[in-house]
Amino acid sequence: MTLQDVLDDHAALASTRWSVAGRDLELATKIGVRGAPGLDPALAALAEALGRGRAYLGSGPVLDATLSQGPLAAFARAEGIAARVLVSSAAARSAALASGTNEADVLDALPWDLAPASEGEVWWRPPGDRGTARLEAELRAWARAITPDGVVWGLWHKEEGGNRAERFASELFEHVEIVNRASGWRLVSLRGPRSDAAAPVAWHDWEGPDGAMRSLVGTYAGRRVDPGTAVLLDATALPTAPELSGARVLDLGCGTGLLARRALAQGAREVIALDDDLAAVRSTRAALEAASAEGRTDELAPSVTWSDLLAEAPRARDVDVVLMNPPFHVGRQVVGALSRAFVAAALTALRPGGRLLMVANRALPYERDLAAWATWRDVTPAGTKGFKVLDAQRH
Ligand SMILES: C[S@@+](CC[C@H](N)C(=O)[O-])C[C@H]1O[C@@H](n2cnc3c(N)ncnc32)[C@H](O)[C@@H]1O
């Protein structure tokens, strides 16, 4: 398989079906969307509740904040009800458009961006894998965004912070009712937002290894350095590491922006960063602004792009060095094709002779692909446990 084949597979949209309340809806999905190649398991629970009449659509407009391709919006449209989709994943955005939501009905936003009392009906599936601070910030955001007579339908799993969600919800809403339980999922109606609820706290300020960091809650690793990333940061200081000073560097899957900050701190000529997650993009921008405030960027204008791999990053095709800690999960699901696509994207972004420095869990098999497309070495710093650092030079 060529690099382009892997990137084409990553970009390809596939079709899947959601049966809900007597309708059989065709939805699009792709690698990187929750549940792909099927559907987010939360949707089976939602379909059950809608089918049994435990939850129901109002007269609209409906806001679908279920994190995937806008399934609830597709259902609402089929019922003749206006609907929009809130997206913060670039992959989910393309799947929502391919599932029939108009561009004008896609809101590129996080819940706390919405104006107070602006929404009458929200269908919300919290990102249960992103920690308590994110859960609380989103709930506070909905309590603020919902109209006094509106409803938020919350769909969460008991093992993904469900009990905590219910506790926070009772502080923020007058009426919290579990309307359906199915396979560990609970559908909860939240009504009567309390007017004295405090505003969401969306930002964390913290100190990273290269200076001040500013990150949105729930961005990868939050306000700490992921252990794998720490190993990679150490490896950038090895005498054999690719030269960052004067280089054009891409931080692929930038999260809070630690790798981009390292590139800046080491005198990169240009820093490009991208992530599929809107919260990560905003966090990395904030981290690089903090670096600029500390006078570490001089004339640099780093570019941070919201992009599903290279889809929106046309300039990231001629870089000297890529730094990355590639993901291998979407939500809680392991998705091997995603990590493979990261390697393909990294090598595609490099100029011939350019270098990729990446960290991975020791058990994950990246070497075969690297050998097919590049010349690679294991440069794991001595004493490292559990991770490996691979240094690959593009043919
Ligand atoms: C393991 S985290 C690493 C984050 C950061 N580089 C660090 O080291 O802390 C992987 C990152 O890849 C991002 N990501 C996942 N799928 C992506 C995609 N298709 N395109 C771009 N970024 C993606 C995730 O949002 C996450 O921020």
The ligand as an SDF file (V2000), in Angstrom:
LIG
                    3D

 27 29  0  0  0  0  0  0  0  0999 V2000
   -2.0250   10.9890   21.8570 C   0  0  0  0  0  0  0  0  0  0  0  0
   -2.6770   12.6010   21.6150 S   0  0  0  0  0  0  0  0  0  0  0  0
   -1.1780   13.5750   21.5880 C   0  0  0  0  0  0  0  0  0  0  0  0
   -1.4160   15.0430   21.8500 C   0  0  0  0  0  0  0  0  0  0  0  0
   -0.1620   15.9040   21.9960 C   0  0  0  0  0  0  0  0  0  0  0  0
    0.6540   15.8580   20.8110 N   0  0  0  0  0  0  0  0  0  0  0  0
    0.6520   15.4440   23.1960 C   0  0  0  0  0  0  0  0  0  0  0  0
    1.6590   14.8210   22.9480 O   0  0  0  0  0  0  0  0  0  0  0  0
    0.2260   15.6800   24.3340 O   0  0  0  0  0  0  0  0  0  0  0  0
   -3.1720   12.5230   19.9160 C   0  0  0  0  0  0  0  0  0  0  0  0
   -3.8630   13.7540   19.3590 C   0  0  0  0  0  0  0  0  0  0  0  0
   -4.2570   13.4560   18.0110 O   0  0  0  0  0  0  0  0  0  0  0  0
   -5.4910   14.0880   17.7540 C   0  0  0  0  0  0  0  0  0  0  0  0
   -6.1600   13.4360   16.6250 N   0  0  0  0  0  0  0  0  0  0  0  0
   -6.9060   12.3070   16.6500 C   0  0  0  0  0  0  0  0  0  0  0  0
   -7.3380   12.0390   15.4060 N   0  0  0  0  0  0  0  0  0  0  0  0
   -6.8720   12.9940   14.5890 C   0  0  0  0  0  0  0  0  0  0  0  0
   -6.9870   13.2610   13.1970 C   0  0  0  0  0  0  0  0  0  0  0  0
   -7.6840   12.4740   12.4030 N   0  0  0  0  0  0  0  0  0  0  0  0
   -6.3520   14.3440   12.6860 N   0  0  0  0  0  0  0  0  0  0  0  0
   -5.6340   15.1590   13.4930 C   0  0  0  0  0  0  0  0  0  0  0  0
   -5.5170   14.9700   14.8260 N   0  0  0  0  0  0  0  0  0  0  0  0
   -6.1160   13.9020   15.3700 C   0  0  0  0  0  0  0  0  0  0  0  0
   -6.2320   13.9740   19.0720 C   0  0  0  0  0  0  0  0  0  0  0  0
   -7.2710   14.9480   19.1440 O   0  0  0  0  0  0  0  0  0  0  0  0
   -5.1110   14.2000   20.0940 C   0  0  0  0  0  0  0  0  0  0  0  0
   -4.9980   15.5560   20.4340 O   0  0  0  0  0  0  0  0  0  0  0  0
  1  2  1  0
  2  3  1  0
  2 10  1  0
  3  4  1  0
  4  5  1  0
  5  6  1  0
  5  7  1  0
  7  8  2  0
  7  9  1  0
 10 11  1  0
 11 12  1  0
 11 26  1  0
 12 13  1  0
 13 14  1  0
 13 24  1  0
 14 15  1  0
 14 23  1  0
 15 16  2  0
 16 17  1  0
 17 18  1  0
 17 23  2  0
 18 19  1  0
 18 20  2  0
 20 21  1  0
 21 22  2  0
 22 23  1  0
 24 25  1  0
 24 26  1  0
 26 27  1  0
M  CHG  2   2   1   9  -1
M  END
$$$$
